[in-house]
Amino acid sequence: MEPDWTCPFCSLLCDGFALEGGLALRGSDCPRARAGLAAHAPREAPTALVDGTAVPADEALAEAARRLGQWRQPLFGGLGTDMAGARTLFRLAARTGAVCDHADGEALMHGLRALQDRGQSYTTLAEVRARADLLVCVGTQAAAHYPEFFRRCGLDRPETPCRRLVFLGVEPPNGLPAHVPVQRIAGSGELFADLRQLAALLASPTLRDANPELAELAAALRAARYAVLAWEAAMLPPHGALAVEILNGIAATLNRETRAATFALGGSDGAYAVQQVFTWLSGLPLRTRAGPAGLEHEPLRFGAMRLLENHGVDGLLWVWSFAPDRLPPPTELPRIVLGPAGMGPRLQQADAARRCVFLPVATPGLNAAGHLFRTDGVVVPLVPVRDDQLPGVADVAARLLEGMVPA
């Protein structure tokens, strides 16, 4: 049994668990961790593929480098990798002029655009655990996609400072701690309208015709010593950046007289890691390319699905090292795919191996070391629990860079 394993399968990056008997999880019943481990349980032979045919890894790498060098406008998609992989992919993107976007880029952009427009301040899991006496989950059950969230917030402990848990616009999930009072506020069914009214109530408690439950929530927020507004990027509607801006404004209003913060749930599968690495290397986040005019950042135009649908690219490099079933989106474009060993057979089964080079890579925190950004911005190291003799994304990307013919 290996103690203190850090789970890489969501951005909470929970540690203190153990694996025994291969990949059997001990210390948690998290369905997301169990599903991630189960997907990697069969130790499939790592086989590189060129157009569906098994070939030696070196031959596949050489062919991938040749094809990549022929593309005039590549798209680097998926980007499910760790910080080391992101650093090397950035160098490869700069060399090829690729547009880069994470598979969950649409959700990632909600928080980014709000940050670019107005700025924002977050809290950490440690602060929530130590100080938050009121936790409001806005438009999200939280535990549906982040099963360990409330435990990580300390709500499983009788001595938790949290005295109230509120769900705005959603039903509370099952299995919440019995010692923390839980309230559901249905609202109007329109998240933007409810947040605007809540913001108005904080600015003017005597607002006429206000929803009584929202008015009571506004009073509770003002009375709290440390209120936290949790939101989940993937659960926000289109134009979710507007909702994030309102939440940030609510926190700013409360901080004039008490303490409050927002907490974003998101950034799993390397999304935050890649975003942070690209930003500190170039000064610009994802959805940026190094083009003839220099660095170009287009958060709408450079969305991966938009580019694929509008035929704005001529090749796709898909990187997904966490789960073997997250295949590239269907496209007739030529593809280079970096993924776990089990992804190769899935590409063949999905009839997606044509015009495709598949290169097997290791998974950070499973059969490779690495570092990821947790959802609250903390960098967490990952250690492997087995050795499958597979290269990491950084190694393969570096080989691709070396194998490209100089322009």
Secondary structure as UniProt FT lines:
FT   STRAND          2..5
FT   TURN            11..12
FT   STRAND          17..20
FT   TURN            21..23
FT   STRAND          24..26
FT   HELIX           31..40
FT   STRAND          48..50
FT   TURN            51..52
FT   STRAND          53..55
FT   HELIX           57..70
FT   STRAND          74..80
FT   HELIX           83..96
FT   STRAND          99..100
FT   TURN            103..104
FT   HELIX           105..118
FT   HELIX           125..131
FT   STRAND          134..138
FT   TURN            143..145
FT   TURN            147..148
FT   HELIX           149..152
FT   TURN            153..156
FT   TURN            158..159
FT   STRAND          164..168
FT   TURN            178..179
FT   STRAND          182..185
FT   TURN            187..188
FT   HELIX           191..203
FT   TURN            205..206
FT   TURN            208..209
FT   HELIX           212..223
FT   STRAND          226..232
FT   HELIX           233..235
FT   TURN            238..239
FT   HELIX           240..254
FT   TURN            255..257
FT   STRAND          259..265
FT   TURN            268..270
FT   HELIX           271..282
FT   STRAND          288..291
FT   TURN            292..293
FT   STRAND          294..297
FT   TURN            299..302
FT   HELIX           304..309
FT   TURN            310..311
FT   STRAND          315..320
FT   TURN            324..325
FT   STRAND          335..339
FT   TURN            341..342
FT   HELIX           343..349
FT   TURN            350..351
FT   TURN            354..355
FT   STRAND          356..360
FT   TURN            365..367
FT   STRAND          370..373
FT   TURN            375..376
FT   STRAND          379..382
FT   HELIX           393..403
//
